Amino acid sequence: QQLKGKVVLVDFWTYTCINCIRTLPYLKEWDKKYRDKGLVIVGVHTPEFEFEKKYENVLKAVNDYQIKYPVAQDNNYATWHSYQNRYWPHKYLVDIDGYIRYDHIGEGAYEETERMIHLLLNERMERLNQNNISSSLGLTSKPNDAVDVDFYNVKTPEIYFGYQFDRGNLGYQGLKPNSITDFKISPSPYKNYVYLSGKWKYNADNMELISDDGEIFLIFEARKVNIVAGSENASNAYIYLDNNKFNNSIANVKEFKLYNVAVAENYDTHAIDMIVEGKGFKIYTFTFG
């Protein structure tokens, strides 16, 4: 009822999704710019991993990202399924009569999306016999905290560690769900395949370190590396990029979230080696930029 007569942007997202995170600067700018012009942004937080269902985790992320528009928790995927959605992020623009007029999957198309916001807001203004907004408001320039990614040169796909999401990028065959394995890193690793050392448990949505220490190795083709990870205890992670210790190595991993772990000087083939200390460390994904 409160949204009747408004133009609504529905944004499906989840707080550890790097693609979602990179769209937030634009959403926040549009919220500030058009909130009093009739636009309402509603973030629909539909979790990918189990820990993303916790209210306190979502609340902290909303505060950390300084999101001022309302965010709904869609833990049971009810709204997700109502929209027949399949992607993070996915934006839908709804006009004042409640019809979906535009949608966009993934990052980018910011100018196209904002032009559609203008169109729907102008339609609303005409209905209310008010002046349209196009003459007074231009398109939003790139926000200061927006990040550019050369997707053409990101050749390594997102890599999942849990058996529910496994896309075949673990360097081992025949792993059984919920099994514990003492892994060894291959002396001849393939690009885009993850290799482990130490005892790890193959969980539904993560790999969990069972031994006191372990190692994660990957040859990838991109510039930036992120992980989604956390620890039941307090674990430390030390990052080596191309055999050199990376200055911003993450340590004291506890909070379950996305960590930016390494940035190379260029888009190319690189190797990342993570030395992990402290059982209970869980890794969910590698993502790249």
C-alpha positions, 0 to 999 in steps of 0.5 A, a space after each residue: 500500500 505504501 508503494 502505490 503511486 511510487 516508482 519502485 526499483 527492486 534490487 535482489 542482492 546478497 551482502 557477500 556477492 562482489 557483483 552486488 557490492 560493486 553496484 551499491 554506489 550507484 544505488 545509493 546515489 540514485 536513492 539520494 537523488 530521486 527519493 524526493 522525486 517519487 523513487 523508492 529503492 527496495 533491497 531484497 536480500 536473498 541469501 546465497 549461504 547459510 550465514 547470510 540468513 542471520 539478521 544481525 549479519 545483514 544488519 551489520 552489512 547494511 550499516 557498513 555499506 551505509 545503505 539508507 533505503 529499506 532492505 527486506 530479508 528474503 530468507 525463504 526466497 518467497 519474493 525471489 520466486 515471485 519474480 522468477 528471479 535466478 540472479 544476483 544482482 538483478 534490478 527491476 523497475 516498477 512503474 506507478 501502476 505496478 507493472 515491471 517496465 525494465 530489468 537488468 541482470 548483473 553489473 553495468 548499464 547504469 546510464 541505461 537504467 537511470 534513463 529508465 528511472 527518468 522515464 518512469 518518474 516523468 510519467 508519474 509527474 505528468 499523472 500528478 500534473 507536475 513538471 518533469 525531472 529531465 530538464 533539471 536533473 542530468 545523469 549521475 556521474 560515476 560515484 567516487 567509490 565505484 570500481 571499474 572492472 575489465 571483464 574481458 580480461 577476467 578469465 577465471 570464473 567464480 569458484 565455489 567450495 561446497 558440494 551444493 554449488 560445486 562447478 568442477 573447479 576443485 582439483 580433486 575427483 570423487 570427494 564425498 559430501 561431508 567427508 574429511 580429507 587430508 589434502 596435498 597440493 598437486 605438483 602440477 596444478 592446472 589454471 582455474 583449479 583450487 588445490 588444498 593442503 591439510 585436513 578439510 571437511 567438504 561441507 554443503 556450502 564451504 570447505 572447513 579447516 579441520 587441522 590446525 593449519 592448511 593451505 589453499 593454492 590457485 592459479 588464476 587469470 584476473 587482477 583482483 582476488 576476493 574470498 567469502 570466508 569466516 571462522 568459528 574461532 579466530 583464524 589467521 590467513 596470510 596471502 602470497 601473490 606470485 610467490 611474494 607475501 602480499 602486504 595487505 594479508 588478511 589476518 584474524 579472520 572471524 566475521 563471515 563476509 567478503 574479504 579483498 585478499 589480493 590485487 595484482 598490478 595487471 590483468 594476467 595469469 597469477 598465483 595465489 597461495 593462502 596459508 591458514 592458521 586456526 581450525 574452524 576456518 571456512 571458505 565459500 568462494 573465490 571471486 575476481 575482478 
